[in-house]
Amino acid sequence: MYRISELAQKVGLSRSTLLYYEKLKLISAKRQSNGYRCYTDKDAQRVKLLQQLQAGGLTLKECQACLKAQIDRELLLHRLNVLDEEIAQKQKARELLSSMLGMNSMKEWHQSMEKEAPSAHLEWLMKQGFSEKNALRLKWLSKDMNEHEQYMADFEAIFQGLDRLGPGDEGDSLKALRALPIRSGDALEIGCGKGVTTTLLAKNSAFNLTALDNDEYCLSCLKEKVKDHSLEHRITTICASMTAMPFDRGQFDVLWSEGSAYIMGVKQALKGWKPFIKANGYLVISDLVWLTDNPDAEAIEFWQQNYPDMATSEQRIKEMMKAGYEVIESFTQSEQSWRNYLDPLNQKITQVEDEDFTSNSLNDLRKELQIHEQYLGQYGYQVFVLKKKG
């Protein structure tokens, strides 16, 4: 037998809650000669059962029905689904907290945030102490703040000595250049890398070129090329972010960006870069797109993880027109552009030793190469030559 204070202590509820349960006839006390309420072990067990049912999401009224064997199966199935969703959310929250403590990888969380809230994701990373350069690199390369530093060191070691960080070919660049109605004026190349395209543009046009990248090492490689080709008077280098460019409105006749706009998001680039283009000026931009409406599941899964905003060229053209551009040329980059990127990278990877790399960078690149080997052609880079309206 339990007095009400003893039962309250046993089940972890207040005296007033037990009195309310008694009022609802969920439990029943026996009065002793001295007037004290006493409860049996059956009452204690009944309260424990009530607590379990309530923990499952049932209201007190629904608990009463269950105790009377009046079980509503549809109701319980609904509560079960709600509970499963809550458990999944709690598990995600737990994984995030443990990841932030460095106990496991944050890769899946970063991928999810990049898909659902890319701007907020970038802002959050910068608040964690990452520079914008490293925050952008984390978003599209390492995807894990806990191993980012080592990942980038390994990534740069793999690409050391290689000219291209992505597909590209002189023939494709010249084709886009020929589509431009102008050959002189002020041009800005965004995400110039080591300057392969920059020097090509300088040799085949009369543009005054500004080359922008956020990587000092890449710009130093470009500066060496500029000296070798005596182009110092034609090319100016700027180390800055493509998301916050230090230029005046309407400063350039042409903006040129091969394979780099996806870093900040193509739709954001179309909007954010437009003010820097003169009225009726031009934007040359390339982006990885689907070339088929029915790609293989493995290719879809890979690019959903690595480029969740990937679209078809038709979808991109709609976005470009909506953003205030006219499409004057569009073509798929050549197979040679991929060979220029993949062949040197494949050769380099066969020469390195696995034990020299402690991050996932080498395995990630091997996975990318395997995807290209099997599915290249279902996707590819599309070049768009655009004219700013007005």
Protein Blocks (a to p, Z undefined) as FASTA:
>chain_A
ZZfklmmmmnopafklmmmmmmnomaccdddfkopacddfklmmmmmmmmmmmmnopafk
lmmmmmnopacfklmmmmmmmmmmmmmmmmmmmmmmmmmnopacfklmmmmmmmmmmmlm
mmmmmmnopafklmmmmmmmnopaklmmmmmmmmmmmmgoiabfbdcdfklmmmmmmmpm
bfbdcdddehklnolmmmmmmmmccbdcddddfbfklmmmmmmmmmmnopmlmpccdddd
fklccbdehkbfbdcdehklmmnopklmmmmmmmmpcehiacdddddddfbfbdcfklmm
mmmmmommbccfklmmmmmmmnopacfbdcdddfklmmmmmmmmmmmmmmpcfklpmbfk
lmmmmmmmmmmmmmgojaccdddddddeZZ
